[in-house]
């Protein structure tokens, strides 16, 4: 997952970002509503964590403008304002969920995972493609009944594939979802991680799940590549 955190309190934003990265997610920061608008308009985020109290335009207006601009990324409003009218206003502005400060970090993660499943039409807590299974909450992957050990970034790249089985994903799309703005944009790193994934999820099982589509990118077979 790649997440945009819109929060003007630097300490809070840094803590959220650090936690998401430790979970293998990519996370970008925006300290103002204006920054959030151009960042969300130029990058396809899997979720947006949006604070209401921002300098300049507030979170309500940011949310409305994003929806008016056709941005469909799930939005989780994160704020200290816990009144019912505020929650109603946020949801009516186009937010998908609402979390009040102070919050449990475990709940924030769970809500982000739920939003990602909802946005992709996935209701199960596990992603399944053929006999490949991936649990975002437990950070585990299996081929059949055998668990596969992956690094945090390998897991992130595989999750991108498993949320879009059968789709041809360009190197740029994989970069956008598995890495954030602090990473220097070099597409050859994608090829390296695809090779690593093939060694771990395919070769030991005589499988062929990730196909190279010449001139376009890569595709995870809808049958999971099992033979």
Secondary structure as a PSIPRED ss2 file (coil, helix, strand):
# PSIPRED VFORMAT (PSIPRED V4.0)

   1 X C   1.000  0.000  0.000
   2 X E   0.000  0.000  1.000
   3 X E   0.000  0.000  1.000
   4 X E   0.000  0.000  1.000
   5 X E   0.000  0.000  1.000
   6 X E   0.000  0.000  1.000
   7 X C   1.000  0.000  0.000
   8 X C   1.000  0.000  0.000
   9 X C   1.000  0.000  0.000
  10 X H   0.000  1.000  0.000
  11 X H   0.000  1.000  0.000
  12 X H   0.000  1.000  0.000
  13 X H   0.000  1.000  0.000
  14 X H   0.000  1.000  0.000
  15 X H   0.000  1.000  0.000
  16 X H   0.000  1.000  0.000
  17 X H   0.000  1.000  0.000
  18 X H   0.000  1.000  0.000
  19 X H   0.000  1.000  0.000
  20 X H   0.000  1.000  0.000
  21 X H   0.000  1.000  0.000
  22 X H   0.000  1.000  0.000
  23 X C   1.000  0.000  0.000
  24 X C   1.000  0.000  0.000
  25 X C   1.000  0.000  0.000
  26 X E   0.000  0.000  1.000
  27 X E   0.000  0.000  1.000
  28 X E   0.000  0.000  1.000
  29 X E   0.000  0.000  1.000
  30 X E   0.000  0.000  1.000
  31 X C   1.000  0.000  0.000
  32 X C   1.000  0.000  0.000
  33 X H   0.000  1.000  0.000
  34 X H   0.000  1.000  0.000
  35 X H   0.000  1.000  0.000
  36 X H   0.000  1.000  0.000
  37 X H   0.000  1.000  0.000
  38 X H   0.000  1.000  0.000
  39 X H   0.000  1.000  0.000
  40 X H   0.000  1.000  0.000
  41 X H   0.000  1.000  0.000
  42 X H   0.000  1.000  0.000
  43 X C   1.000  0.000  0.000
  44 X C   1.000  0.000  0.000
  45 X C   1.000  0.000  0.000
  46 X C   1.000  0.000  0.000
  47 X E   0.000  0.000  1.000
  48 X E   0.000  0.000  1.000
  49 X E   0.000  0.000  1.000
  50 X E   0.000  0.000  1.000
  51 X E   0.000  0.000  1.000
  52 X C   1.000  0.000  0.000
  53 X C   1.000  0.000  0.000
  54 X C   1.000  0.000  0.000
  55 X C   1.000  0.000  0.000
  56 X C   1.000  0.000  0.000
  57 X C   1.000  0.000  0.000
  58 X C   1.000  0.000  0.000
  59 X H   0.000  1.000  0.000
  60 X H   0.000  1.000  0.000
  61 X H   0.000  1.000  0.000
  62 X H   0.000  1.000  0.000
  63 X H   0.000  1.000  0.000
  64 X H   0.000  1.000  0.000
  65 X H   0.000  1.000  0.000
  66 X H   0.000  1.000  0.000
  67 X H   0.000  1.000  0.000
  68 X H   0.000  1.000  0.000
  69 X C   1.000  0.000  0.000
  70 X C   1.000  0.000  0.000
  71 X C   1.000  0.000  0.000
  72 X C   1.000  0.000  0.000
  73 X C   1.000  0.000  0.000
  74 X E   0.000  0.000  1.000
  75 X E   0.000  0.000  1.000
  76 X E   0.000  0.000  1.000
  77 X E   0.000  0.000  1.000
  78 X E   0.000  0.000  1.000
  79 X E   0.000  0.000  1.000
  80 X C   1.000  0.000  0.000
  81 X C   1.000  0.000  0.000
  82 X C   1.000  0.000  0.000
  83 X C   1.000  0.000  0.000
  84 X H   0.000  1.000  0.000
  85 X H   0.000  1.000  0.000
  86 X H   0.000  1.000  0.000
  87 X H   0.000  1.000  0.000
  88 X H   0.000  1.000  0.000
  89 X H   0.000  1.000  0.000
  90 X H   0.000  1.000  0.000
  91 X H   0.000  1.000  0.000
  92 X H   0.000  1.000  0.000
  93 X C   1.000  0.000  0.000
  94 X C   1.000  0.000  0.000
  95 X C   1.000  0.000  0.000
  96 X C   1.000  0.000  0.000
  97 X E   0.000  0.000  1.000
  98 X E   0.000  0.000  1.000
  99 X E   0.000  0.000  1.000
 100 X E   0.000  0.000  1.000
 101 X C   1.000  0.000  0.000
 102 X C   1.000  0.000  0.000
 103 X C   1.000  0.000  0.000
 104 X C   1.000  0.000  0.000
 105 X H   0.000  1.000  0.000
 106 X H   0.000  1.000  0.000
 107 X H   0.000  1.000  0.000
 108 X H   0.000  1.000  0.000
 109 X H   0.000  1.000  0.000
 110 X H   0.000  1.000  0.000
 111 X H   0.000  1.000  0.000
 112 X H   0.000  1.000  0.000
 113 X H   0.000  1.000  0.000
 114 X H   0.000  1.000  0.000
 115 X H   0.000  1.000  0.000
 116 X H   0.000  1.000  0.000
 117 X H   0.000  1.000  0.000
 118 X H   0.000  1.000  0.000
 119 X H   0.000  1.000  0.000
 120 X C   1.000  0.000  0.000
 121 X C   1.000  0.000  0.000
 122 X C   1.000  0.000  0.000
 123 X C   1.000  0.000  0.000
 124 X C   1.000  0.000  0.000
 125 X C   1.000  0.000  0.000
 126 X E   0.000  0.000  1.000
 127 X E   0.000  0.000  1.000
 128 X E   0.000  0.000  1.000
 129 X E   0.000  0.000  1.000
 130 X C   1.000  0.000  0.000
 131 X C   1.000  0.000  0.000
 132 X E   0.000  0.000  1.000
 133 X E   0.000  0.000  1.000
 134 X E   0.000  0.000  1.000
 135 X E   0.000  0.000  1.000
 136 X C   1.000  0.000  0.000
 137 X C   1.000  0.000  0.000
 138 X C   1.000  0.000  0.000
 139 X C   1.000  0.000  0.000
 140 X E   0.000  0.000  1.000
 141 X E   0.000  0.000  1.000
 142 X E   0.000  0.000  1.000
 143 X E   0.000  0.000  1.000
 144 X C   1.000  0.000  0.000
 145 X C   1.000  0.000  0.000
 146 X E   0.000  0.000  1.000
 147 X E   0.000  0.000  1.000
 148 X E   0.000  0.000  1.000
 149 X C   1.000  0.000  0.000
 150 X C   1.000  0.000  0.000
 151 X C   1.000  0.000  0.000
 152 X H   0.000  1.000  0.000
 153 X H   0.000  1.000  0.000
 154 X H   0.000  1.000  0.000
 155 X H   0.000  1.000  0.000
 156 X H   0.000  1.000  0.000
 157 X H   0.000  1.000  0.000
 158 X H   0.000  1.000  0.000
 159 X H   0.000  1.000  0.000
 160 X H   0.000  1.000  0.000
 161 X H   0.000  1.000  0.000
 162 X H   0.000  1.000  0.000
 163 X C   1.000  0.000  0.000
 164 X C   1.000  0.000  0.000
 165 X C   1.000  0.000  0.000
 166 X C   1.000  0.000  0.000
 167 X C   1.000  0.000  0.000
 168 X E   0.000  0.000  1.000
 169 X E   0.000  0.000  1.000
 170 X C   1.000  0.000  0.000
 171 X H   0.000  1.000  0.000
 172 X H   0.000  1.000  0.000
 173 X H   0.000  1.000  0.000
 174 X H   0.000  1.000  0.000
 175 X H   0.000  1.000  0.000
 176 X H   0.000  1.000  0.000
 177 X H   0.000  1.000  0.000
 178 X H   0.000  1.000  0.000
 179 X C   1.000  0.000  0.000
 180 X C   1.000  0.000  0.000
 181 X C   1.000  0.000  0.000
 182 X C   1.000  0.000  0.000
 183 X C   1.000  0.000  0.000
 184 X C   1.000  0.000  0.000
 185 X C   1.000  0.000  0.000
 186 X C   1.000  0.000  0.000
 187 X C   1.000  0.000  0.000
 188 X H   0.000  1.000  0.000
 189 X H   0.000  1.000  0.000
 190 X H   0.000  1.000  0.000
 191 X H   0.000  1.000  0.000
 192 X H   0.000  1.000  0.000
 193 X H   0.000  1.000  0.000
 194 X H   0.000  1.000  0.000
 195 X H   0.000  1.000  0.000
 196 X H   0.000  1.000  0.000
 197 X H   0.000  1.000  0.000
 198 X H   0.000  1.000  0.000
 199 X H   0.000  1.000  0.000
 200 X H   0.000  1.000  0.000
 201 X H   0.000  1.000  0.000
 202 X H   0.000  1.000  0.000
 203 X H   0.000  1.000  0.000
 204 X H   0.000  1.000  0.000
 205 X H   0.000  1.000  0.000
 206 X C   1.000  0.000  0.000
 207 X C   1.000  0.000  0.000
 208 X C   1.000  0.000  0.000
 209 X C   1.000  0.000  0.000
 210 X E   0.000  0.000  1.000
 211 X E   0.000  0.000  1.000
 212 X E   0.000  0.000  1.000
 213 X E   0.000  0.000  1.000
 214 X C   1.000  0.000  0.000
 215 X C   1.000  0.000  0.000
 216 X C   1.000  0.000  0.000
 217 X E   0.000  0.000  1.000
 218 X E   0.000  0.000  1.000
 219 X E   0.000  0.000  1.000
 220 X E   0.000  0.000  1.000
 221 X C   1.000  0.000  0.000
 222 X C   1.000  0.000  0.000
 223 X C   1.000  0.000  0.000
 224 X C   1.000  0.000  0.000
 225 X C   1.000  0.000  0.000
 226 X C   1.000  0.000  0.000
 227 X C   1.000  0.000  0.000
